């Protein structure tokens, strides 16, 4: 009994030395910081912006829609870098598949309104984040998912965010381009964004389910579960010749040694 008490005391005495562990161990905190759900993709075609959503790390595929990539993203305030693979998952979005979890911000399940608080966020280096408040563009002759020009240049692929009903950050789309109206009451410059309708298209794409999973053991000591990739079945031996077909070169002929015949 005395040994158990001493061992327990030693463990408790060591916990303050590991400040991060001791704070988490005793706090009971379950809140996850999802206030910066942005990423930077380095692809074979260049660099572009992305969003870390509940549907994965999404981009518009401006530089590449397939192949290897490097993902620079934030987990809370901590910058991380992961190797990944690009996959086109809809007509509008490309997903970067990586091993580890991201901020996985939830997507807005309705179109944003003028009463919503909206802002656009992006990162230029995977560490520092920039954010600009924006408003929906409304008026005669304006249709679709448009933002008023905030007076600050918004990069393509930047993430549009919305304040949720409980104060949470929610994914509302990505800046896709610029629209200019040359004349009329709506004259001016506007930003087009791929919004909730494009997310619905992403969800409408059929996927195989359930998927067999297998453990992947990384060099950094972390193990994750990944989908099993089916390998094409290997063909064994040469295909049998069709009846009446001509013998192949090197094949024994009837009447020759090793061949058929009477």
Phi, psi and omega per residue, in radians:
X1 nan -0.712 -3.133
X2 -1.112 -0.650 3.123
X3 -1.118 -0.697 3.133
X4 -1.118 -0.706 3.135
X5 -1.125 -0.748 -3.139
X6 -1.123 -0.745 3.136
X7 -1.095 -0.762 3.127
X8 -1.112 -0.686 3.121
X9 -1.128 -0.668 3.135
X10 -1.128 -0.705 3.119
X11 -1.106 -0.803 -3.134
X12 -1.127 -0.600 3.128
X13 -1.214 -0.510 -3.112
X14 -1.413 -0.403 -3.082
X15 -1.036 -0.734 3.132
X16 -1.050 -0.412 3.116
X17 -1.209 -0.491 3.089
X18 -1.764 1.423 -2.944
X19 -1.029 -0.762 -3.134
X20 -1.075 -0.768 -3.122
X21 -1.163 -0.758 -3.067
X22 -1.172 -0.666 3.118
X23 -1.100 -0.820 3.135
X24 -1.137 -0.715 -3.043
X25 -1.075 -0.706 -3.051
X26 -1.690 -0.228 -3.041
X27 -1.395 -0.614 -3.042
X28 1.240 0.312 -3.100
X29 -1.266 2.204 3.115
X30 -1.991 -0.010 -3.105
X31 -1.300 2.394 3.129
X32 -1.981 2.297 3.138
X33 -1.326 1.910 3.097
X34 -2.043 0.524 -3.039
X35 -1.461 -0.162 -3.115
X36 -2.314 1.134 -3.048
X37 -1.477 0.989 -3.117
X38 -2.189 2.763 -3.121
X39 -2.564 2.920 3.060
X40 -2.194 2.206 -3.126
X41 -1.800 2.291 2.982
X42 -1.875 1.949 -3.051
X43 -2.007 3.129 3.106
X44 -1.193 -0.274 -3.124
X45 -1.840 -0.081 -3.122
X46 2.545 -2.620 -3.101
X47 -2.193 2.413 3.099
X48 -2.592 2.884 -3.097
X49 -1.530 2.734 -3.114
X50 -2.615 2.940 3.111
X51 -2.168 2.444 3.125
X52 -1.720 1.680 -3.002
X53 -1.941 3.085 3.080
X54 -1.161 -0.256 3.102
X55 -1.732 0.171 3.136
X56 1.918 -3.029 3.107
X57 -1.467 1.865 -3.026
X58 -1.812 2.455 2.999
X59 -2.375 3.068 3.117
X60 -1.637 0.010 3.110
X61 1.205 0.592 -3.097
X62 -1.195 -0.530 -3.098
X63 -1.898 -0.454 3.124
X64 -2.926 2.611 3.114
X65 -2.064 -0.002 3.089
X66 -2.762 2.885 3.119
X67 1.792 -3.102 -3.107
X68 -1.299 2.777 3.102
X69 -2.722 2.904 3.002
X70 -2.091 2.285 -3.080
X71 -1.929 2.106 3.038
X72 -1.842 2.044 -3.082
X73 -2.518 3.074 -3.081
X74 -2.052 2.385 2.980
X75 -2.017 1.713 -2.904
X76 1.235 -2.151 3.067
X77 -1.778 0.058 -3.065
X78 -1.587 2.099 3.094
X79 -1.351 2.394 3.122
X80 -2.269 2.704 3.090
X81 -2.281 2.229 -3.127
X82 -2.319 2.522 2.997
X83 -1.426 2.507 -3.109
X84 -2.595 -3.090 3.123
X85 -2.321 2.338 -3.124
X86 -1.501 2.428 3.077
X87 -2.426 2.258 3.087
X88 -1.370 2.083 -3.023
X89 -1.914 -0.139 3.051
X90 -2.857 3.123 3.120
X91 -1.110 -0.418 -3.049
X92 -1.891 -0.621 -2.965
X93 -1.918 2.578 2.993
X94 -2.097 2.394 -3.121
X95 -1.922 2.367 3.035
X96 -1.670 1.966 -3.123
X97 -1.476 2.093 3.088
X98 -2.252 2.902 -3.078
X99 -1.317 -0.759 -2.952
X100 -1.591 2.875 -3.137
X101 -1.349 2.724 3.059
X102 -2.092 -2.907 3.129
X103 -1.225 -0.355 2.990
X104 0.832 0.897 -3.121
X105 -1.146 2.452 3.140
X106 -1.231 2.628 3.107
X107 -1.588 2.510 3.047
X108 -1.129 2.322 -3.076
X109 -1.698 0.324 3.098
X110 -2.649 2.893 3.080
X111 -1.243 2.445 3.103
X112 -1.147 2.681 -3.141
X113 -2.121 3.033 3.142
X114 -1.173 -0.321 3.140
X115 -1.466 -0.190 -3.123
X116 -1.386 2.603 2.998
X117 -1.561 2.059 -3.070
X118 -2.078 2.564 3.020
X119 -2.661 2.699 3.127
X120 -1.896 2.362 -3.077
X121 -2.309 2.560 3.065
X122 -2.764 2.876 3.058
X123 -2.177 2.418 -3.098
X124 -1.655 -0.281 -3.072
X125 -2.494 0.114 -3.098
X126 1.429 0.034 3.127
X127 -2.136 -1.024 -3.117
X128 -1.576 2.449 -3.082
X129 -2.035 2.417 3.052
X130 -2.000 2.547 -3.060
X131 -2.511 2.429 -3.126
X132 -2.382 2.280 3.056
X133 -1.247 2.450 -3.106
X134 -2.379 2.871 3.094
X135 -2.257 2.609 3.039
X136 -1.179 2.527 3.110
X137 -1.582 2.164 3.134
X138 -2.328 2.527 3.111
X139 2.732 3.007 3.139
X140 -1.093 2.277 3.112
X141 1.483 0.010 3.129
X142 -1.860 2.227 -3.117
X143 -2.419 2.653 3.071
X144 1.590 -2.929 -3.079
X145 -1.533 1.693 -3.071
X146 -2.236 2.551 3.051
X147 -2.058 2.496 2.999
X148 -1.119 2.584 3.077
X149 -1.188 2.044 -3.093
X150 -1.394 -0.015 -3.104
X151 1.553 -0.043 3.077
X152 -2.149 2.347 -3.131
X153 -1.126 2.178 3.117
X154 -1.735 2.141 -3.126
X155 -1.264 2.595 3.063
X156 -1.080 2.395 -3.116
X157 1.541 -0.053 3.074
X158 -1.117 2.670 -3.012
X159 -1.607 2.231 3.037
X160 -1.598 2.208 -3.085
X161 -2.114 2.725 -3.108
X162 -2.371 2.471 3.072
X163 -1.333 2.151 -3.102
X164 -1.372 3.080 -3.084
X165 -1.129 -0.447 3.122
X166 -1.828 0.308 3.125
X167 1.488 0.084 -3.112
X168 -1.424 2.796 3.065
X169 -1.482 2.297 -3.112
X170 -2.262 2.540 -3.138
X171 -1.379 2.219 -3.115
X172 -2.102 -0.075 3.108
X173 2.551 -2.970 -3.135
X174 -2.435 2.471 3.129
X175 -1.158 2.143 -3.029
X176 -1.902 -0.341 -3.109
X177 3.001 -2.982 -3.110
X178 -2.136 2.376 3.058
X179 -2.075 2.379 -3.116
X180 -2.127 2.264 3.049
X181 -1.847 2.068 -3.001
X182 -1.448 -0.416 -3.075
X183 -2.644 2.878 3.115
X184 1.714 3.134 -3.100
X185 -1.135 -0.382 -3.126
X186 -1.729 0.324 -3.094
X187 -0.985 2.351 3.133
X188 2.615 -3.020 -3.128
X189 -1.975 2.420 -3.098
X190 -2.346 2.750 3.076
X191 -1.832 2.262 3.086
X192 -1.585 2.411 3.084
X193 -2.251 2.545 3.036
X194 -1.437 1.862 -2.969
X195 -1.810 -2.583 -3.021
X196 -1.074 -0.623 3.124
X197 -1.077 -0.653 3.110
X198 -1.228 -0.573 3.071
X199 -1.160 -0.681 3.099
X200 -1.088 -0.670 3.083
X201 -1.094 -0.671 3.093
X202 -1.075 -0.746 -3.125
X203 -1.235 -0.399 -3.102
X204 -1.404 -0.199 3.133
X205 -1.284 2.165 -3.102
X206 -1.197 2.502 3.088
X207 -2.325 2.638 3.110
X208 -1.235 2.326 3.114
X209 -2.670 2.402 -0.056
X210 -1.330 2.925 -3.128
X211 -2.040 2.321 3.071
X212 -1.189 2.395 -3.106
X213 -2.061 2.651 3.095
X214 -2.489 2.609 -3.135
X215 -1.250 2.485 3.019
X216 -2.065 2.206 -3.095
X217 -1.796 1.988 -3.079
X218 -1.505 2.806 3.130
X219 -1.191 -0.365 3.140
X220 -1.516 0.133 3.094
X221 1.568 -0.061 3.118
X222 -1.570 2.346 3.058
X223 -1.971 2.399 -3.123
X224 -2.330 2.759 3.074
X225 -1.651 2.235 -3.112
X226 -2.200 2.627 3.087
X227 -1.059 2.495 3.104
X228 -1.328 2.235 3.114
X229 -1.595 2.079 -3.122
X230 -1.314 2.249 3.105
X231 -1.583 2.432 3.114
X232 -1.096 2.467 -3.117
X233 -1.154 2.323 3.136
X234 -1.395 2.416 3.110
X235 -1.459 2.291 -3.110
X236 -1.839 2.125 3.098
X237 1.383 2.983 3.138
X238 -1.449 2.632 3.127
X239 -1.200 2.470 -3.139
X240 -1.187 2.481 -3.135
X241 -1.267 2.510 -3.134
X242 -1.240 2.597 3.127
X243 -0.986 2.318 3.101
X244 1.472 -0.005 -3.131
X245 -1.400 2.747 -3.112
X246 -1.253 2.502 3.111
X247 -1.085 2.552 3.125
X248 -1.346 2.790 3.129
X249 -1.057 2.314 -3.136
X250 1.561 -0.099 -3.129
X251 -1.483 2.289 -3.116
X252 -1.013 2.398 3.123
X253 -1.624 2.716 3.058
X254 -1.023 2.338 -3.115
X255 1.619 -0.245 3.084
X256 -1.604 2.785 3.083
X257 -0.981 2.233 -3.132
X258 1.525 -0.114 -3.112
X259 -1.738 3.139 3.139
X260 -1.480 -2.940 3.112
X261 2.212 3.009 -3.085
X262 -1.468 nan nan
